[in-house]
Amino acid sequence: MDIVPSMDAFCLQVLIREAQPVLRGAKISRVLQPDRWSLLLVFQRGRGPSGLLLSVKPGAPRIEVSTIMSDPAHVPSRFADLVGSRTKGALVEEIEQIGLERIVAVHLKGGSAPDAAMTFYAEMSGPRSNLVLVDRASRTIIGRLRSFSGSAGEPASGPCELYQPPSDRGRVDPRSVGEEEFHQLVRPRVEAGIEAAGVLMTCFAGLGPLMARELVARAGLSPQAAPGDQARSLWKPFRELIGRVSDGHFEPRLLIGDNGQPKGLAAFSLITIPADRQVAYATMSEAAAAYSANRGAVVTREALQTALLRRLRGEIARAERLSAKLAGEAAIYKEADLHARKGQLLVANSAKVRRGQREITLRDYGDPAQDDLQIELDPARSVAENAKRYFTLHRKAKRGAEIVKGRLAEVEGRLTKLRGLILEAEGEKMLGELQRIESALVPQARRLPARDRARLSASKTEGPEPRTFRSSDGLPILVGKSGPGNDRLTWRLARSHDLWLHAQGIPGSHVVVRLDKGKPVPPRTLREAAQLAAYYSRARGQVKVPVDYALRKYLRKPKAAAPGVVLLSQEKTIVVGPDAGLVRRLHPAATDRPREG
């Protein structure tokens, strides 16, 4: 039996208990985004921790009080900029778990406004997890980072809307359940034929597959037992477990899978997992750090292996196509001797050939074994010219055959090496060996000429032309299409004195208002441009959308950032509602869908 990767609500409870005393009073100096799923709150230097990492990566949620390296990873994003601008200088009042759910709440005081009160939620609830910054006074969302893309499922609240925590699906907090209520919840479901572990997960918050199966095992349930007996048997281990949670008696464990690699965490020692596959740690933070470090190496290896196999398969496919093409050319060049025979027969039988003929059949008396040979002629040429043409084809075919033979041998040799490398890569489990295979692939990879690589790179980054509108004041408004299109608009078409707009903290189009140098934007044009920015964003369906705006000269492009990513300063914000009627009025042909940026 393998172990389901997990960091359940009990593990989260331990991590938060360990973090509480060291995080209270910490002051945020900046906010970084290490990857698309995570946020790193960096604290001012002192005796306490230097950072708090919150990650809602699907399948690998994480909370870690950490020591920041001198140059931490950072993916520039508008969400990180927004959270940083609001929370810089804020103090951590408290960190807590909401109920026994996988939701972390970090309560903050201060920041951009001295009396501001905010809560940063990390909703680690499976594939639809979120990081959300909420204004505590109004309960409205300041910014949200989703771990998923697309619009499947229930729509999530956006900026300026009331914060709604994830549904508890009707589950109750097991710490508040007495024996009678436990039986009332469990017995009817067992009687309905639901498996005991499934009943526990359905009824009680915090119980995932790992701990639900553990409770069933500790209860020693018999499949033949009556539903009432099963409920009574489950109550004792359930009460003991919840008592240990309430008292804070935990036993952090790192769980090892069948392959010898860490596969998850547990807050208690387990009887469902062999003892030699449970590594005890003094704190859950140490266990989580060991899990994350190993999983990081595994993820790096798996990512390298996946990319390497994809690249090898592509190289093999290209080499096989080239080999087939060269084999076809080699078959054509085998006719080199035939061209020579045709030329020789035309010279020897020149008297039989009449000008204007299109073909002639001749016999080679020097080689009686050969059949009559049909020779195609160019009627506009003389016999000598036709013979010369065949001799020229003979010479070209001879040279081509030699070239093709050499290239075919080279390609077949490369194919043999590539097939050997892919067999190694498919079965290799060590990162160092995969890196060796990657290095061995370099001389075998077929590369485009530098001229073609430059042309291909340019075509990928050019981006489409922007949409064009005209405001009620007669000013041009340009709206980007896609990430590369947003880059084209912002960095190639916009001038330093033009006005730039974008929906706050939400993927969408860049918008540029053409302005005369030194002229302010008219209020009506500003509102119309902001409505376009809101409409051409993921917030199109919302009632109110905050839109940031600033002069183009206050924008900069982060080094090596993805298309469409910008950093801005001296921005202001206007709140508007997306208006499809305005879009049609300013540009009747505009029916495009919003694009990310």
Secondary structure, DSSP 4 states (H G I P E B T S, - for coil): -PPPP---HHHHHHHHHHHHHHHTT-BEEEEE-SSTTEEEEEEPSSSS-SEEEEE--TT--EEEEEPPPSS------HHHHHHHHHHTT-EEEEEEE-TTSSEEEEEEE-SSSTT-EEEEEEE--GGG-EEEEEETTTTEEEEEEESS-S--SSPPP-TTSBP-PPP-TT-B-GGG--HHHHHHHHHHHHHTT--HHHHHHHHBTT--HHHHHHHHHHHT--TTS-HHHHHHHHHHHHHHHHHHHHHT----EEEE-TTSSEEEEESS--SSS-GGGEEE-SSHHHHHHHHHHHHHHHHHHHHHHHHHHHHHHHHHHHHHHHHHHHHHHHHHHTTHHHHHHHHHHHHHTGGGPPTT-SEEEE--TT-TTSPPEEEE--TTS-HHHHHHHHHHHHHHHHHHHHHHHHHHHHHHHHHHHHHHHHHHHHH---HHHHHHHHHHHGGGS----HHHHHHHHHHHHS-PPPEEEE-TTS-EEEE--HHHHHHIIIIII--TTSEEEEETTS-B--EEE---TTPPPPHHHHHHHHHHHHHTBTTTTSS-EEEEEEEGGGEEPPTTPPTT--EE-S-EEEEE---HHHHHHH-TT--PPP---
